[in-house]
């Protein structure tokens, strides 16, 4: 074998690092949600059309994917201990210009910069966590880490909404900048690099595989397609869900703040359940095809079917329930795909592969908010525009889930990769 077998138990500080990185992801998604939460005040103050606001939502993702890929290769060589606070510092500093009088152009540029800083965040955090846990223990910590997104919204929305109502939307951005600086300071004191890195064995060459083979593998393609659909729904939740509640269904800003938490509570429950269930299935000798592939992709199809019923629902409460549960079910795919890719990707290439995967599926964040804005602006009324937009969401979810069910076979992928690239003894 080309590398030493890593320890079979996570080192003692592992869960402490998970806790710090969980907070990191909480901040990451609080930064994302603030524009959607303050969408109506921003559109009113800056006199934005739905298309303009859709462009603002999309702008966050303009450099998101490019930055994710660049940092994916960087973390193959640079310790994540130093990359993580550097990224968080960018997030914090990009919030402060909104404290003053701001134009649409300034807000747009700051969101682009924030997106460039946040693009690599989940990839870097997952890569960092994988250095603390062996393969069979990674699903649950990945699930917890991914729930930083949900808890970022659950915890931040009531606080940010209070600031928006009682102070201004400008101070909501400023508060996030201050908290980001605090996290950077804490990480610099407590953050550490995980020890579960492969150690070369004398006489063997480090294991590597051609990137083309990794990127063209069915499981990699399936993960990209399946998570693209999930992220389509997520990016609309970040940008358009609160404006939909206010302008489409007629709720107040205060009411919308509390309602906006509900999809993330459902998403957190789904993802954590998926993480626990996946790990339990693996312990009972289910294949990773079942315990990861099917478990992640099937909920996308079911969720899409529920969202397809939203325009047919007879009242706003039922519409919200179908939309919340339908979009929330897609959260399982975020838990299982990094672990599936880690099954057959050499550790020395894992950071780049996870980053490229993230860069591809988050392209949905560029397309979805802008499409929704155009659909709303082209409709005869706001509610009809939202309903047409959610029909598109349902179709994307179903198609992405079917693609995942067809392509996600990580157990076969790993076996095929090992046969194609046996250990090589150094000359």
C-alpha positions in Angstrom: 0.0 0.0 0.0 1.3 3.5 -0.8 0.4 5.2 2.5 0.2 4.3 6.2 -3.2 3.2 7.3 -4.6 6.1 9.4 -5.8 5.6 13.0 -9.3 4.2 13.2 -10.5 6.6 15.9 -10.7 10.4 15.8 -8.1 12.2 17.9 -9.4 13.8 21.1 -9.6 17.4 19.9 -11.6 16.4 16.8 -15.0 17.4 18.1 -13.7 20.7 19.4 -12.5 21.6 15.9 -15.9 20.5 14.5 -17.6 23.0 16.9 -15.3 25.8 15.7 -15.9 25.0 12.1 -19.7 24.7 12.7 -19.6 28.3 14.0 -17.6 29.2 10.9 -20.4 27.8 8.7 -23.0 29.6 10.8 -21.4 32.9 10.0 -20.9 31.9 6.3 -24.7 31.4 5.9 -25.7 34.4 8.0 -23.7 36.5 5.6 -25.5 34.9 2.7 -29.1 35.3 4.0 -28.9 39.0 5.0 -29.6 40.3 1.5 -32.7 38.1 1.1 -33.9 39.0 4.6 -33.5 42.7 4.0 -34.7 42.3 0.4 -37.8 44.5 0.6 -36.1 47.4 2.5 -33.1 47.2 0.1 -35.4 47.3 -3.0 -37.4 50.2 -1.6 -34.4 52.3 -0.6 -32.4 51.7 -3.8 -35.5 51.6 -6.0 -34.6 48.2 -7.5 -36.8 46.1 -9.9 -37.2 42.4 -9.4 -34.6 41.9 -12.2 -32.1 44.2 -10.4 -32.6 42.4 -7.1 -32.2 39.0 -8.9 -28.9 40.3 -10.3 -27.8 41.3 -6.8 -28.6 37.8 -5.6 -26.7 36.3 -8.4 -23.7 38.6 -8.0 -22.6 36.9 -4.8 -21.8 33.8 -7.0 -19.9 35.6 -9.8 -16.4 34.7 -8.4 -17.7 32.0 -6.0 -16.8 29.1 -8.2 -13.5 30.4 -9.5 -12.4 31.2 -6.0 -13.5 27.7 -4.8 -11.3 26.0 -7.5 -8.3 28.2 -6.8 -8.4 27.5 -3.1 -9.1 23.8 -3.7 -5.6 23.5 -5.1 -4.1 25.8 -2.5 -5.3 23.6 0.4 -3.6 20.6 -1.1 -0.4 22.4 -0.1 -1.2 25.1 2.5 -2.6 24.1 6.0 -6.3 24.8 6.4 -5.4 26.3 9.8 -4.2 29.5 8.0 -6.6 29.5 5.0 -9.8 29.5 7.2 -9.1 32.7 9.1 -7.9 34.5 5.9 -11.2 33.7 4.2 -13.2 34.8 7.3 -11.4 38.1 7.4 -12.5 38.8 3.8 -16.1 38.1 4.8 -15.9 40.5 7.8 -14.3 43.4 6.0 -16.6 43.2 3.0 -19.6 44.0 5.3 -18.5 47.3 6.7 -19.0 49.5 3.6 -22.8 49.0 3.9 -22.8 50.9 7.2 -22.8 54.2 5.3 -24.8 55.6 2.4 -24.5 52.9 -0.3 -25.4 52.7 -4.0 -26.5 49.6 -5.9 -23.1 49.4 -7.5 -21.3 49.5 -4.1 -23.6 46.8 -2.7 -23.1 44.7 -5.8 -19.3 44.9 -5.6 -19.2 44.1 -1.9 -21.4 41.0 -2.6 -19.0 39.9 -5.3 -16.0 40.2 -3.0 -17.9 38.4 -0.2 -18.8 35.6 -2.6 -15.1 35.3 -3.6 -14.2 34.9 0.1 -17.0 32.4 0.8 -16.7 30.3 -2.3 -14.1 28.0 -0.8 -15.5 28.0 2.7 -17.4 24.6 2.8 -14.6 22.8 0.8 -11.9 24.1 3.1 -13.9 23.3 6.2 -14.7 19.8 5.0 -11.1 19.2 4.1 -10.1 20.3 7.5 -12.6 18.0 9.2 -11.5 15.1 7.1 -8.0 15.5 8.7 -9.6 14.7 12.1 -11.8 11.7 11.2 -11.1 8.4 9.4 -13.4 7.6 6.5 -16.0 5.5 8.4 -16.5 8.3 10.9 -16.8 11.2 8.5 -20.5 11.3 7.6 -21.8 12.6 10.9 -19.2 15.4 11.4 -19.9 16.4 7.8 -23.6 16.5 8.5 -23.0 18.7 11.6 -20.7 21.0 9.6 -23.2 21.3 6.8 -25.8 22.3 9.3 -23.9 25.4 10.0 -25.9 26.6 7.0 -29.2 25.9 8.6 -28.3 27.1 12.1 -26.7 30.2 10.5 -30.1 31.1 9.3 -32.0 29.9 12.4 -29.8 31.8 14.8 -29.1 34.9 12.7 -32.5 35.6 11.1 -34.4 36.7 14.3 -31.4 38.8 15.4 -30.8 40.3 12.0 -34.5 40.9 11.4 -34.7 42.8 14.8 -31.8 45.0 13.7 -33.4 45.6 10.3 -36.7 46.6 11.9 -35.3 48.6 14.8 -32.1 50.1 13.4 -31.7 49.6 9.6 -30.6 47.0 7.1 -27.2 48.8 7.0 -26.5 47.8 10.6 -27.4 44.1 9.9 -24.4 44.0 7.6 -22.2 45.8 10.2 -23.1 43.4 12.9 -22.0 40.4 10.7 -18.7 42.1 10.1 -18.0 42.5 13.8 -18.9 38.9 14.6 -16.7 37.7 11.8 -13.7 39.5 13.3 -14.4 37.9 16.6 -14.4 34.4 15.0 -11.0 35.1 13.4 -9.5 36.0 16.7 -10.9 32.9 18.4 -9.6 30.6 15.6 -6.1 32.1 15.7 -5.9 31.1 19.4 -7.7 27.7 19.3 -7.6 26.4 15.7 -5.4 23.5 14.9 -4.6 21.3 11.9 -5.8 17.7 12.0 -3.2 14.9 12.2 -4.8 12.3 9.9 -2.6 13.0 6.9 -1.1 10.2 5.0 2.6 9.5 5.9 4.7 8.2 3.0 6.0 4.6 3.3 9.6 4.2 2.3 9.9 2.7 -1.1 6.5 3.7 -2.4 5.3 6.7 -4.5 2.5 8.8 -3.2 -0.9 7.7 -4.6 -2.3 10.0 -7.3 -4.8 9.6 -10.1 -5.3 11.6 -13.3 -7.7 14.5 -12.7 -9.5 13.6 -15.9 -10.4 10.2 -14.5 -11.6 11.6 -11.3 -13.6 14.4 -12.9 -15.2 12.2 -15.5 -16.2 9.4 -13.1 -20.0 8.8 -12.9 -20.1 9.5 -9.2 -18.4 12.9 -9.5 -20.8 13.9 -12.3 -23.7 12.5 -10.4 -22.7 14.5 -7.3 -22.4 17.7 -9.3 -25.8 17.3 -11.0 -27.7 16.2 -7.9 -26.2 19.0 -5.7 -26.8 21.6 -8.5 -30.5 21.0 -8.1 -30.3 21.2 -4.3 -28.4 24.5 -4.5 -30.9 25.9 -7.0 -33.5 25.6 -4.3 -31.1 26.8 -1.6 -30.0 30.0 -3.4 -33.6 31.0 -4.0 -34.2 30.4 -0.3 -31.4 32.8 0.5 -32.5 35.5 -2.0 -36.2 35.3 -2.7 -38.0 33.4 0.1 -38.5 36.5 2.4 -39.6 38.8 -0.5 -42.0 36.0 -1.5 -43.5 35.9 2.0 -43.9 39.7 2.1 -44.8 40.6 -1.5 -46.3 37.4 -2.7 -48.3 36.3 0.4 -48.7 39.6 2.2 -47.0 39.0 5.5 -45.2 41.8 7.3 -41.4 42.1 7.7 -41.6 41.0 11.3 -43.7 38.0 10.5 -41.6 37.1 7.5 -38.5 37.0 9.7 -39.9 34.2 11.9 -41.3 32.3 8.9 -38.0 32.5 7.1 -36.4 30.3 9.8 -38.7 27.4 9.1 -37.1 26.0 5.9 -33.7 25.9 7.7 -35.1 24.0 10.7 -36.5 21.4 8.3 -33.2 21.3 6.4 -31.2 20.9 9.5 -33.4 18.0 10.7 -33.2 16.3 7.3 -29.4 16.6 7.0 -28.6 15.5 10.6 -31.0 12.6 10.2 -29.3 11.7 6.9 -25.9 11.8 8.5 -26.9 9.6 11.5 -28.8 7.2 9.2 -26.0 6.9 6.7 -23.4 6.1 9.4 -25.8 3.6 11.0 -26.3 1.9 7.6 -22.6 1.7 7.0 -22.2 0.1 10.4 -24.7 -2.6 9.3 -22.8 -3.3 6.1 -24.9 -1.5 3.6 -23.0 -0.5 0.5 -22.1 3.2 0.1 -24.3 3.1 -3.0 -27.3 2.7 -0.6 -26.1 4.4 2.5 -24.8 7.5 0.6 -25.9 7.6 -3.0 -29.6 6.6 -2.7 -30.0 8.2 0.6 -28.9 11.5 -0.8 -30.6 11.5 -4.2 -34.0 10.0 -3.5 -35.1 13.0 -1.3 -34.5 15.3 -4.2 -37.1 13.6 -6.3 -39.6 13.6 -3.4 -38.9 17.2 -2.6 -39.4 18.2 -6.2 -42.8 16.5 -6.3 -43.9 18.4 -3.2 -42.7 21.8 -4.6 -44.6 20.9 -7.8 -47.8 21.0 -5.7 -47.2 24.5 -4.4 -49.1 26.4 -7.2 -52.0 24.0 -6.7 -52.4 24.6 -3.0 -55.5 26.5 -2.0 -54.1 28.7 0.8 -50.8 30.3 1.9 -50.3 28.0 4.8 -50.3 24.9 2.6 -48.2 26.6 0.0 -45.6 27.4 2.6 -45.7 23.9 4.1 -45.1 22.3 0.7 -42.4 24.7 -0.2 -40.6 24.4 3.1 -40.7 20.6 3.3 -40.0 20.1 -0.4 -36.9 22.3 -0.5 -35.8 21.1 2.9 -35.6 17.4 1.8 -32.8 18.3 -0.6 -30.4 18.9 2.3 -29.4 15.2 2.5 -27.2 15.4 -0.7 -24.8 17.9 0.9 -24.0 15.4 3.7 -23.3 12.3 1.5 -21.5 13.7 -1.6 -18.2 14.9 0.0 -17.9 11.5 1.7 -18.6 9.7 -1.6 -16.0 11.7 -3.4 -13.5 11.0 -0.6 -14.0 7.3 -1.1 -12.0 7.2 -4.3 -10.0 10.4 -4.3 -6.4 10.3 -3.0 -5.9 12.6 0.0 -3.3 14.6 -1.9 -6.0 15.5 -4.5 -9.0 15.6 -2.3 -9.0 19.4 -1.7 -9.0 20.2 -5.4 -11.7 17.6 -6.2 -14.0 18.8 -3.4 -13.4 22.4 -4.6 -14.2 21.7 -8.2 -17.3 19.8 -7.2 -18.4 22.8 -5.1 -17.6 25.2 -7.9 -19.8 23.4 -10.3 -22.9 22.9 -8.2 -22.8 26.5 -6.9 -23.2 27.8 -10.4 -26.9 27.3 -9.7 -26.5 30.3 -7.4 -25.7 32.5 -10.4 -28.6 31.3 -12.5 -31.5 30.7 -10.1 -31.9 34.1 -8.4 -31.7 35.9 -11.8 -34.1 33.5 -13.5 -36.6 34.0 -10.6 -36.3 37.8 -10.9 -37.0 37.7 -14.6 -39.9 35.3 -14.2 -41.5 37.6 -11.5 -41.0 40.7 -13.6 -42.5 39.1 -16.6 -45.6 37.8 -14.8 -48.9 39.7 -14.6 -48.7 39.8 -10.8 -46.1 39.0 -8.2 -47.8 35.8 -6.8 -48.2 34.3 -10.3 -44.5 35.1 -11.0 -43.4 33.3 -7.8 -45.6 30.3 -8.7 -44.0 30.0 -12.1 -40.6 30.2 -10.5 -41.4 27.4 -8.1 -42.5 25.2 -11.0 -39.0 25.6 -12.4 -37.5 24.7 -9.0 -39.6 21.5 -8.8 -38.5 20.5 -12.3 -34.8 21.1 -11.5 -35.1 19.1 -8.2 -36.7 16.1 -9.8 -34.2 16.0 -12.7 -31.2 16.3 -10.4 -32.5 13.6 -8.1 -33.0 11.2 -11.1 -29.5 11.9 -12.3 -28.1 11.2 -8.8 -30.0 7.9 -8.6 -28.6 6.8 -12.0 -25.0 7.9 -11.4 -24.0 7.6 -7.7 -22.2 4.3 -7.3 -19.2 5.2 -5.1 -18.5 1.7 -3.9 -18.0 0.5 -7.6 -16.1 3.7 -8.4 -13.6 3.1 -5.6 -13.0 -0.5 -6.6 -12.5 0.4 -10.2 -10.1 3.2 -9.3 -8.0 0.9 -7.1 -7.8 -1.7 -9.9 -6.8 1.0 -12.4 -4.1 2.6 -10.2 -2.3 -0.1 -8.1 0.4 0.9 -5.6 3.7 1.8 -7.3 7.1 1.0 -5.7 9.6 3.8 -6.1 12.6 3.0 -8.3 
